[in-house]
Amino acid sequence: MQPFFSIVVTCLNAGDKLKSTLENIEKQVFRDFEVIVKDGGSKDGSLVSAYEMARRWEDALPVREADRNDGVKAATGKKGQGQKDREVPCPALKVVEKKDSGIYDGMNQAVEEACGRYVYFLNCGDRFYSEMVLKEMADHIRRTGEKGVPGIYYGNIFERLTGAQVASNPKMDAFGCYRNVPCHQACFYDRELVLAHPFDTGYRVRADYEQFLWCFFRDVHGKKAGFYYKDMLIADYEGGGFSETKENRRISASEHKEITEKYLTPGQLFKFRMIMLFSLAPLRTRIAENERTARIYNHCKELIYGKKRKA
């Protein structure tokens, strides 16, 4: 039976962070998922925890269909209405050891191995914000998804480095794509979208950004992708990682320019750059990244997005 979610964890010499992330995933009350651990050649022994968990899950007793469907019993100890008692397999964990050219190549390889209808990428060191995330997102997908329309379902993140909740744009448009797309830890992708347009490994830092813009501006088998926001915290994001080093910030800016020029018109680019210039974007970025001011900044952004959701 096809799992509802495939949770992808890419790693390379992740140490105890891999174990911590897997233990966090294991706490989810919604059980209809598989985990793909994609390792690019770790030498630090970090994969031991992944193999141990895979064996433990294989040996575990099956869970009831009712628990897998909505996690009601796991969360409350009570049986929900209309639930069945048919037993189904526990979540599966697959470890894929294969050389890759970097994190995005590893993510592409993992998607090829995945079987779930929807794919979620969780980096080592990151965690689900609560044990109810998968249940609430599954409910959101069932409630808002459109038949035959591939979609990206997304929410917000908690940034551990600054201690701030970071809201995503609730209504995606061209300017939103230029300025502020949700990070991949906030997004659940229809697997079809990533198979149709894998992460471009020519980009070192911004391949997930390029893939998001492709989903927004291009057709997928003749259909536009849907974007469905839910006002909830998806991930506890560690921050301070690969894309945030000084050198990679420089690369990020260069790749952002190249990618936006590929998807946006010259007129749109001029307009959006002027908006960013006159709205003091560099200053706002420093405020958002400062531990002392990040909470205030993100609270103001949430108020703006709240008005946008009601509009």
N, C-alpha and C positions, 0 to 999 in steps of 0.2 A: 504494500500500500504506500502511495506517495505521501511523504511527510508534508505538513503544511509549511514549515519553515526549514531552511538550511542556514545554520549559523556558521559563518566562516571565521576562523581564527588563524591568521598568518603569523609565523614566528621565525626567528633566527637567533639562537642563543638568548632566549628570553628569560632564563633563570626562573625564579619563583613566580614571576608575573604570569606565566602560562598557567601554572597550577591555580593561582588565585582567580584568574578569569574563568577557568573551567569549573571551579567550585562554585563560583557565582552563577554561572549558567545552570548548573545542576539544581539550583533552588527554585527555578521557575515552576509555577504551579500548572501552567499549560504545558502538556507533555508531548504534543504532536510536532516534534522537531528532530532534526539530526544535527550533529556537529561535525564539521570538517576542519581538522587541524592540518594546515598546510605548512610544512617545514622545509626551509631552503637549504638545510645541511647543518643543523646545530651540532656543536661539539661539547656543549656544557652539561649534558645530562638532563636538560629540561624536559625532554620528551618522555622521560620515565613516568612522570605524573600523568601524561596523556594516555599512555598505554595501560597504566594501572586503572584509570577511570574507565577506559574502553572495556577492560575485562570485567570490572565491577558492574557496569551496565549490562553486559552480556549475561552475567550470572543472576541479575536481579529478577524478581518476579514480575510478570506482566502487570500493567495497570488497567483499570477499567476504562471502557469507552467513554463513560461519563467524565472521568477525570481528565482524559486526554482532550476531550472536546472543549471544556470550559474551565477546568480547574476548580469547580465549585466545592467538591468534597475536600480537595487538598487545602483550600483556603479557609473553609468554614466548618468542615467536619460533617456537613449535611449534604444530602442527595438532592440535586436540582430536579425540577419538574421535567418529565419527558426523557430523562436520561436512561440509558441502557446499561446493563452490567456485563456486556460482552468484553472479554479480555483482548488486549492488543499489545504488541511488543513495546518495551520501554524505548526511550530515545536511544539512537545509535550514535556512536562516536567513531569516526574514521580518521586515522592518521595517514597522511600522504607525505612521504619523504621523497622529494624530487628537487633537483637543482633548478633554480629560477634566476632571472636577471634582476630581481628586485621585488618590492612589495606588490606592485601592480601586476607583474607577471604571475606572482604567487596567487593573487586574488583571482586572476583569470583561470589558472590551473584548477583552483578549488571549485570554481563555478562549474567547470566541466565535469568534476567529480560529483557535484551536488545533485540531489534528486528532488528537493523541495520545490513547492510552487513559488515561494518567495524567499529571497536571499537577503541575509543581514550580515554585515561585516563588523566584527568586534575585535579591536586590537588587543594584544597582550598588555595587561595593566589596566585596561578599561573594564567597566562592569555595567550590567543592567542596573538601572536606578532602583528598581524594586522587584520583588518576586512576581509581581502581577503584570509586568510589561508585556510579555508575549500574549497573555490572555486578553488584555485590553486592546492590543494591536490587532489580534485575530478578530475580535469583535468589530473593530473599526473597519477592517478590510471587508468583512462580510456585509457590513452595513452600508459602506460607501462605494465599494468597487462596482464598476460597470461591466456588464457581461461583454466579453470579447475585447475589452480595452485594457492593454497592459498599463500598469500603474506604478508610481512611487508613492509610498505611504510614509509620512514623516512626522516628527514631533520636535521636541526641544532637548537640550542636553544640560547637564550640570558640569561646570568646568572646575575640576578639583584645584587647579593651580591658582585660580583667583577666588574660588569660593562663591562663584556667581552662577545663576541660572541664565542660560543663553537661549533666547527665544528665536525660533525660525520664522521666516516670512510666511504668513498664513495663506497668502494668495500670490502664486508665482506669476510674474510677467517678465517682459524683456529687461526692464531695469533691475528687477530682483535677481535675474540671472547674471546681470553684469556685476552687481554689487554684493549680493548676499545670498548664496545658495546654502542650504543646510549641509553640514558635514556628513560624511557617510555613516558615522555612528548614530545619526538621527534618522536614517532612512532604511526602509524595507523595500527592496526592489522586486518587481515581478521578474523572475529568472529569465524570462524571454527577452527582457530589455538588455541584460548584460551579455546574453548569448548573441543577440543581434548586433551589438556594438560593444565588444570587450574594451576594457581599459587600455588606452593607447600607451604602450610602454615607452614610446618616444618621449613622453613627459615624465620627468623625474619626481615632480611634486604635485602637479595639478591634473593628473590623469582622471581622478574622480570628478573634478570640476568639468573637464572636457566631456566626460561621459554623461553628466547631468545635463549639460547644454545640448548635447546631441539628442537626448531623450525629449527635451523641451521643443527644440526647433525642427527636428526631423520626424518623418513618418516611420512607424514600425509596421511593416507589412501593410502599408496603405492606411494606417490609423495613427492618430495623435495619441501620445501617452497621456494618462490622467495623473494629476498631482493632488493628493488628498492629505490635508493637514489635520492632526489631532493635537489639541492643547494638553500635552502630557510630557513628562520627563522620560526620555528613553534610556539615556546612558549617563553614567558617571564617568566623564571623560578625563583621563589623567592629564593630558596637556604636556607641553614642553618636549614633544617628540621630534621625529625626523624632519617634518616640514617646518619646524619653528626655529631651527638653527639660523644663525646670521647668514651663512652662505645660501642656504635653501630659501630663505626669504627673498634674496636677490633673484634666485632662479624662479621662484614663485611669481614675482612681479613680471618677469620676462615672459613666462608661459601664459600668464593671465592676458597679457597684451596680444600674444599670438592667437590664443584660443578665441578671444572675443572678436578679433578681426576676422576669424573664420565663420562666425555665426551671426554677427550683427552687421547692419549696414553702416556705411560711413556717417550717415546722418544720425543714427542712433548713438554711435560711438562719440561723436562730437557733443551731442546733447548730454549724454550720461557723464562724460568727463567734466563738462562744465558744472554739472550738478555736484559732482564729487569735489571739485575745486572750491566752489563757493560755499559748500557746506562743511569745509575744513575737515575732510576725511582723514588725513594723516593724524591730526590732533585727536579726533574721535577714536582712532585706532589705539593710540597711546593710552587714552583714558580707559578704553575697554580692556586693555591688557594689564593695567595697573591693579594690583591686589586691593589697594585702598579705595579706588574709584570704580572698579568694575561692576560692583553690585548696583550702585546708583545708576550707572550708565545703562546697564541691562534692564533695570527696572523701568527707566524712561522708555527704552525701546519696546518693552513689553506693553506699556500703555499705548504707544503708537500703534503697535500691531493689534492690540485689543480693539481699537477704533476701526482698524482696517477689516477685522473679522466681522464687525457689526454692519459695515457699509454694504 
